[in-house]
Amino acid sequence: MGIRTVFTDHSLFGFDDAASILTNKLLEATLRNVDAVICVSHTGRENTVLRSRLYPPTAYVIPSALVADQFKPAVQLPPTDTVTIVVISRLAYRKGIDLLVATAPKICAMFPQVRFIIGTH
C-alpha cells in the first residue's frame, strides 16, 4: 500500500513459555513490513530485536524517562510556607489519575498552603 509505518514497543516479553512463543511469532510477522521500530529503552530494543528477528538498524531508542540534567533548582527559592506537589504522568486511569482527581481537592481543602503542579508527556 506504500504507507510508511512505525511500531512503538513499551514491553518486555519472555521467550520460554507457550504464550511468549506465540506472541513473538505474531510480533515477527507484524514487524516484517514496518519501516522502523521505536523502543523506550536499550533493554527493550534488544528484547524486541531478538523476539521479532528484526533487522537491528531499523530499531531506535527514544527513552520515556526524564533527563535529570534538564531540571535545575529555581534561582530564587519558593516561599517556605507553601508545599508544592509535582505530578508528571500520563493522565490515564491505569497510571492512577483517578487517585489524583479524588485526593487533590481533599488535600487542598485540608491544607491551604499546598499547591499542585501537574504535567503530562
C-alpha positions as CSV (number, residue, x, y, z in Angstrom):
1,M,0.0,0.0,0.0
2,G,3.0,2.3,0.3
3,I,2.1,3.6,3.8
4,R,5.1,4.1,5.9
5,T,4.7,2.6,9.4
6,V,6.4,2.9,12.8
7,F,5.8,0.5,15.6
8,T,6.4,1.6,19.2
9,D,7.2,-1.1,21.8
10,H,6.9,-0.5,25.6
11,S,7.0,-4.1,26.8
12,L,9.4,-6.8,27.7
13,F,8.2,-10.3,27.0
14,G,9.8,-13.7,27.6
15,F,11.0,-16.4,25.4
16,D,10.3,-19.6,27.3
17,D,6.5,-20.3,27.6
18,A,3.9,-21.0,25.1
19,A,2.2,-17.6,25.3
20,S,5.5,-15.8,24.8
21,I,6.5,-18.0,21.8
22,L,3.1,-17.4,20.1
23,T,3.4,-13.6,20.9
24,N,6.9,-13.5,19.5
25,K,5.8,-15.2,16.3
26,L,2.9,-12.8,15.9
27,L,5.3,-9.9,16.6
28,E,7.7,-11.2,14.0
29,A,5.0,-11.4,11.3
30,T,3.6,-8.0,12.3
31,L,7.0,-6.2,12.1
32,R,8.1,-7.8,8.9
33,N,6.8,-4.8,6.9
34,V,7.3,-1.9,9.2
35,D,9.7,0.9,8.4
36,A,11.0,1.4,11.9
37,V,10.5,0.4,15.5
38,I,10.8,2.7,18.5
39,C,11.5,1.3,21.9
40,V,11.6,3.1,25.3
41,S,14.9,1.6,26.5
42,H,18.0,-0.1,25.2
43,T,17.0,-3.2,27.0
44,G,13.6,-3.1,25.4
45,R,15.2,-2.6,22.0
46,E,17.4,-5.6,22.4
47,N,14.4,-7.6,23.6
48,T,12.3,-6.6,20.6
49,V,15.1,-7.2,18.1
50,L,15.6,-10.7,19.5
51,R,11.9,-11.6,19.8
52,S,10.9,-10.4,16.4
53,R,14.1,-11.3,14.5
54,L,14.1,-7.6,13.4
55,Y,16.9,-6.1,11.3
56,P,18.7,-4.1,14.2
57,P,19.3,-0.8,12.3
58,T,15.6,-0.3,12.0
59,A,15.1,-0.2,15.8
60,Y,15.6,3.0,17.6
61,V,15.5,4.1,21.3
62,I,13.6,7.1,22.5
63,P,13.7,6.9,26.3
64,S,10.5,7.5,28.1
65,A,12.2,8.9,31.2
66,L,13.2,12.3,32.5
67,V,16.6,13.7,31.8
68,A,17.7,14.9,35.3
69,D,20.2,17.4,33.8
70,Q,17.3,19.3,32.2
71,F,15.8,20.2,35.5
72,K,17.6,22.7,37.7
73,P,16.6,24.2,41.1
74,A,15.0,27.6,41.0
75,V,17.3,30.6,41.2
76,Q,15.0,32.2,43.7
77,L,13.7,29.8,46.4
78,P,10.0,29.5,46.7
79,P,8.2,30.7,49.9
80,T,8.7,28.2,52.8
81,D,5.0,28.5,53.8
82,T,3.9,26.7,50.6
83,V,4.2,23.0,49.8
84,T,4.3,22.0,46.2
85,I,3.3,18.5,45.0
86,V,4.5,17.8,41.5
87,V,2.9,15.0,39.4
88,I,4.3,14.1,36.0
89,S,2.5,11.2,34.4
90,R,0.2,10.2,31.6
91,L,-3.2,11.2,32.7
92,A,-4.7,7.8,32.3
93,Y,-6.7,5.6,34.7
94,R,-4.1,2.8,34.8
95,K,-1.5,5.4,35.8
96,G,-3.5,6.4,38.8
97,I,-5.0,9.7,37.6
98,D,-8.3,8.7,39.3
99,L,-6.5,8.7,42.7
100,L,-5.1,12.2,42.0
101,V,-8.5,13.5,41.0
102,A,-10.0,12.0,44.2
103,T,-7.4,13.2,46.6
104,A,-6.1,16.6,45.3
105,P,-9.3,18.5,46.3
106,K,-9.3,16.9,49.8
107,I,-5.6,17.7,50.3
108,C,-6.2,21.3,49.2
109,A,-9.2,21.7,51.5
110,M,-7.3,20.4,54.5
111,F,-4.0,22.2,53.7
112,P,-4.5,25.6,52.0
113,Q,-0.7,26.1,51.7
114,V,-0.5,23.1,49.3
115,R,-0.3,23.6,45.5
116,F,-0.2,21.1,42.7
117,I,1.8,21.2,39.5
118,I,0.6,18.6,37.1
119,G,2.5,17.8,33.9
120,T,2.0,15.1,31.3
121,H,4.0,13.7,28.5
